[in-house]
Amino acid sequence: MDLDDDLRVTGCERCPALVDSRSRIVNGVGPTDADLVFVGEAPGANEDEQGEPFVGRSGTVLDDALRDAGLARADVRITNCVRCRPPENRDPHREELDNCRGYLAEELDRLDPELVVTLGKVPSEHLLDRSVAVTSEAGEVFDARVGETAIRLLVSVHPAATLYDRSQEETFEETILQAAELAGVGEGGGGQSRLGEY
């Protein structure tokens, strides 16, 4: 059994509303030694259908930003705070986030990434355990703890925000570039700074 199998949740019935609304459990995808991990809130309709996080329109936005940073989806790990689709795509309730937190804590503990990027308000607030003004805190790095694991966390706006508010595009793209640089991956990682400081 490989590490990725160990990180897969195959059966969970802790949240009755989510058990009723999901067609499958959507686990994280990507390398089990990824230095960069993206955490969203919960699967939507496309994710529930395909069994992979961030595969709809917001997934395309994320893929494009990764490419611009010299990365591919296959280079990073993408997961969610909650692994089952909430009904009507509502935000997960606190109890649902808490029920699933152990799975995320275990995943982050095993992966031991250089950096965790929270995509949007729900994962940012859940992992920092406080209210977060995502648009003003995007690009800021914090120390956080998930279970027993200490992580370095970078707040990002949700990729979907760029679809509804074009002014968020630059913020999102810059945050993904910053993430690659901080994690030492992609074109921004290691060697010369892309900002030409040297």
N, C-alpha and C positions, 0 to 999 in steps of 0.2 A: 504494500500500500504506500503510495507516495504522499508527500506532505499536502498536496492539493486535496487529495481525498480526505485527509484528516480535517481540513478546514471546511469541508462541505457539510451543510446541515441537510439531512435527508428526510427527517420527519420531525415536526414540531407542531404542537397544538395548543400553545400557551395563550394565544390571542384568538378567541372564537370568531370575532368579526373578520379578522384577516384570513383565517382558515376558510371561511365562507367565501371571501372575495377573491382569493388567489386561485390560479390554475396550477401553480407550481411554486416552489421555494426558489428564489433567485439568489444564487451564491456569488461571491466575488470572483472575478476573472483576472488573469494575468500571472506573471511569474511569482513563484513563492519566495524568491529572493529579491523582489523589487525594492529599489531604494526610494521610490516615490509611490505613495498610495493615495488615491482619491476616494473620498467618502461622500456619498450622496445621502438623501433622506430615506427613500423607499422606491421600489419598482413602480413604474407606471404601466399603462396598458401594453405598450410595445415590449417592455422588459419582461412582463409577466408572460407574454405570448412567446417570446424568443428565449427566455431563460438566461438573459445576460443584462447586466446593468448598463444604463446609458446607451441604448441602441436607437432611440427615436431621433427627433430633430435636435434635441439638446446634446445627444451623443455625437451627432455630426459636428456641432459647434466645438465640442471638446476635442474630437479627432483633429479638426482643422487647427486648433490652437496648439495641440501637441505637435503636429507636423511643423508648424511655424517655429516651435522651440527645438526642432531637430529630433523629435521623439515619435514613436509609433505607439498605438494602443497596446501592442504586444510588449512594449518596454516597461509598462506601468501596471500596477494593480488597481482595479476599480471595484469598489464594494459599496454597500449601503448600511445605514444605521439599522434599518428594518428590512428583512429579506422577503417579506410578502406584501403584495399590493393592497394598500388600503382601499376600501370601497369608494367609488366615485373620485379616485385620486386625491382624497382629502389628505391633509397632513397626518402623520402617525400621532396617536395620542401618547401622552407621557408614559402610561403603563406599558404600551406596546414598545416604545423605545427602551424602557427599562427591561422588559422581557427579553429583548434581543441583544442587549448590551454585552452579555457574557460571550456571545458568539463573536462580536466585533472585537472585544478585548482579547479573546483567544487568537483571532486572526492577526491582530496587530502584534501581539506578543510573539507569535511564531515568525512573522515576517521581519520584525525588527527593522522597519524602514528608516531611512535618513529623515524623511519628511512626510507628514500627513497633510493633505489639502482637503479642507472641508468645502463642499460645493453648496453654498447657500445657507440660509438662516437656520433651518432645523438641525443639520449636523453640527454647525458651528456652536449653536447654543447647547446642544446635547453634550458635546465633548468638552466644552469650556465650562459648562454648568453655570451659565449666567446669560443675561440677555445680551445680544450682539446686534449692533447696527452694521449690517454686512456692507452696505455701500461705502460707509466711511471707514470701516476697519479692514476692508479688502487689502491684501498685500501685507498685513501685519502678522508677525510671527509670535507665537505664544508657547509657553511650556504647559503641557497638560498631562493628565494621568487618566488612563483608561484601564480599569481593573488595577493590576499590579504594574502595568507598563507605563513608563514615562515616555511621552512623545513630544516632538517638536511639531507644532501645528501652524499651518498657514491658512488664513481665512480667505476665501474667494467668493465672489458672487456666483450664483448658479448659472450654468451656461444658458438655460432657458431665458434668463433675464435679458440676455442680449437679443433675443428674438422679439421681445415686447418693447424693449427700450434700447435703441441703438447707441445711446450715450454710454451704455455699460460695456460695449464691445471692447474698447481700448483697455478699460480696467481689467476685464477678464483676461484678455490676451497678455497684458503685462504681468498679471499675477501668475499665469502659467509659465511664462519665460522665467520669472523670478523663482518659481518652484523648481524648474529644471536646474537652475544655477545653484540654488541652496542644496539640492540633493546631489549635485555633482554629476548630473546626467544630461544627455542631449548636447546640443551645440553650446549651451550656456555653461555646461559642467566642466570643471577642471581647466587647466591650462590658462590661456589668456582670457581676460574678461572681455565680454562682447561690448562693454561700455568704453573700452579703449583707455582704461585707467593706467595701463602700463605702456 
